[in-house]
Amino acid sequence: MRMDNESTVSEFILLGLPIRAKDQAVYSALILAMYLTTVLGNLLIILLIRLDPHLHTHMYFFLSHLALTDISFSSVTVPRMLVNMLTHSQSISYTGCISQVYFFIVFGSIDSFLLPSMAYDRYVAICHPLHYTLIMNLNLCVLLVVVSWALSLVNALVHILLLARLSHFRNNIIPYYFCDLSALLKLSSSDTTINELVILVLGNVVITLPFICILVSYGYIGVTILKTPSIKGIRKALSTCGSHLCVVSLYYGSVIGLYCVPSSNNTNDKDAIVATMYTVVTPMLNPFIYSLRNRDMKRALRNILSRKK
């Protein structure tokens, strides 16, 4: 690490995953397979939605953007981790680290905004089916996606501008395989009060508020389902919400485990495992959840394959 008189670092050291050096090759192959599954699986979802006219609905419009975001979110951290594991290098430049933090926040925030949009779509479809086409029109869907992107970009920019003003670092060792905002703030010897206050405020806007919206939406959906006397109607409602609920559970479970559960300095291994769930496993599982639990997606895949035959 090169330091000037102000203790400004030129690079950071990523400790990576808590695995032995002799097992690096095996884990690299496993993570590469998971990453390729993430990319190909989400690309398949986007392709099916584009090619099958039956999937040109508002729910699948949001799903295609969620799939694109998952590809981008996983691509922010995993390729760099694989390069470091294969080259046995743990360093990342200051500019590269800041850039990684920025895009990590952007795509993580977009995920957080898209999930309540999808929950609202399900709420309108189940609780107000007669007014669905009137309420959930294409203009509203596009607006929700545009607002999600805009708020995510602004959120990330605010954090990066506040991070860039910090010039003093006690050391340059990050206990993850990627640059994390909270880890960088812990390394800084500068006053981070403003940074932490902004994280608290914007964190409630980006994470807590969307989560509350999802809970409220599914609360109303649950009440509506219980009022439905038809077993067939209940099954249909649950089938349309099951996949989304699984994705919501994975996403917010990982976020809560990584950022909201207090951890000591001796639990870096646990944090690294939870971070892997958040950045690698969850984006990989989303295509399987929507493919295996969704009859429309399976029918679209069969139609495409039969067309090719």
C-alpha positions, 0 to 999 in steps of 0.5 A: 500500500502506498500512502502519502502524508494524508494516508490516502491509499492507492489500492485496497486488499480484498481478503476474499472468501475464507477458503484454503489456498489449495482449494482455490481452483475448485471453488473458482470452478464452482463460482464460475459455474454459478455465475454462468448459470446466473447470466444464462438463466436470466438471459433465458428469462429475458429471451422468453419474455421477448419472444412469447407474446403471452408473456407480454404482460406487466408482471413479466415486464418487471421480471425482465428488468429484474433479470437484467438487474440480477445479471448486472448485480452479479457481474459487479463483483463475481468476475473480479473475485474470479480474477483475484482467485485465479491470479492469486492477487488480492489487490484492487485499485482505489478507482476500481474499488470506488467504481465497484461500490457505486455500481453495487449500490445502483443495481442492489437498489434497483432490485429493491425498488423492482420487488415492491413494483411487482408486489403492487402489480400482484396486489392490483391483479388479485384485489382489483381484477376488474380495474387491473388494465386501467390501473396497471397500464403501460405508462405506469409500469414504465414510470415505475422502472424509470423512477427505480433507475433514477432513485438508484443512480441518485442514491449511489451518487450521494454515497460515492460523493460522501465517500470520496471526501474521506482521505484518511484510512487506517489500513487498506484491508477489506474483509470481503471479496468486493468493496463494500461501503460499510467496510470502507467507512470502518477503515477510514479514520476521518469523521464518518458521521455524515456518511453514517447518517445518510446511510441510515436515511437513504437505507430506510428509503431504499430498503425499509420503505420498499419492504414495508410496501411489499408487506402491505401489498401481500397483507391485502392479498392475503385478506382477499385470498381468505375471502375467496370461497373458491379453492381454484381461485386460491390456488391461482392467486398463490401460484402467481405470488409464490415465485415473487415471495420466494425471491423477496425472501431470498433478497431481504433475508440476505440483506438483513443477514449482511447489514442488519444483524450485528456482528463482531470482528470475529465473524468475518467468515460468516459475513463473507458467506452471507455476502456470497448468498447475496451477490452470487446465490440469490441472482442464480436462484431467481431464474430457477424459481421463476422457471420451476414455479411458473407455468407460463414460463415453462409453457413459453420454453416448451413453445420455443423448443417445439418451434426449433424442432 
